[in-house]
Amino acid sequence: MLLVIAYRLARKVRSLLEVILHMGAHRTGTTTLQRSLQQNAQNLKKNGVTVWGPSETRGRLFSGLLRGFDAEAGETTRLVARNKGVIAIEMDRLARKQCRNLLITEENILGGIRGNLRSHQLYPRLDERLARFAEMFGPVCGRIGLAIRPYQDFWASSMAHSIPLGHRLLDEDDFDQLVTQPRTWRRVINDVAAAFPRADIMVWEFDRMVRQPAAQLKILTNGQRNLHLGLMEQQHNASPGRDALRSILAQRRDGSEAQIAAGDGRFMPMGAHHIEAMQAQYAIDLAWLRGASVGRLKFVEAVEAFDLAPPEKTKRGFG
């Protein structure tokens, strides 16, 4: 019954409320942006933008939608159906209050860091995960935001984030698999485009937008006026340095801390040959993004040059 209600209400709000999905990716400043949006939630709401961040999504709203595929299937189905019903009711309530945009920022839509590391792949089974969200938000999602970063930095930051949570330190064989894994940022972007054929896909590089939540908000909202976010002087949820990781690993008493050089510098466990291969693949991705940045796909390299004109929606994917 809740699922039926969800569909009916989704159709009802389609012309009244546009959903913006900020999908991450992980380790690309998502927490900094989310904290800034939370701190400015009242100003955003006054200007017609409601924000759902992790405090909303990881509770009752997305409890089933975010579940992994190793979870019990029957329980997942029950939770997803309930999520869809509750979300549709909330969206209808927002539309009645004349809210123009619902900005959802949740990097776990793509999957999880631990799943990436376990599988040695960049967001495996992403098409299946996105199908859950497309069924709910596809008709009303007008814009999707996605940040990327060089592979060696993404994987190193993912490892540094996961080690304090109990993940093991990866070794040379793991790095070989990360280099040869078939999933690239291009594949991720095309998966998103295929799941949401109505939405514009906005892509930017983490390094160009670090600690710039206002610039990211401008991209996500297509330059809406009166939406102000302050500069974040502190980068939230930053990766721990080498000494901090060595201290954590030392507590495991397996000698693994010896694999990390001492010092309070940045953690980069991969060798030069792995980094070179990852840099080459990232360069290919960037060249593709620059060439494909037409129609629904927009690669934003400098927010000052951001074109506010609505892109033509002519393509399902980007090749």
Secondary structure, 3 states (H helix, E strand, C coil): CHHHHHHHHHHHHCCCCEEEEECCCCCCCHHHHHHHHHHCHHHHHHCCEEEECHHHHHHHHCCCCCCCCCCCHHHHHHHHHHHHHHHHHHHHHHHHCCCCEEEEECHHHCCCHHHHHHHCCCCCCHHHHHHHHHHHHHHHEEEEEEEECCHHHHHHHHHHHHHHHCCCCCCHHHHHHHHHCCCCHHHHHHHHHHHCCCCEEEEEEHHHHCCCHHHHHHHHCCCCCCCCCCCCCCCCCCCCCHHHHHHHHHCCCCCHHHHCCCCCCCCCCCCHHHHHHHHHHHHHHHHHHHHHCCCCEEEECCHHHCCCCCCCCCCCCCC
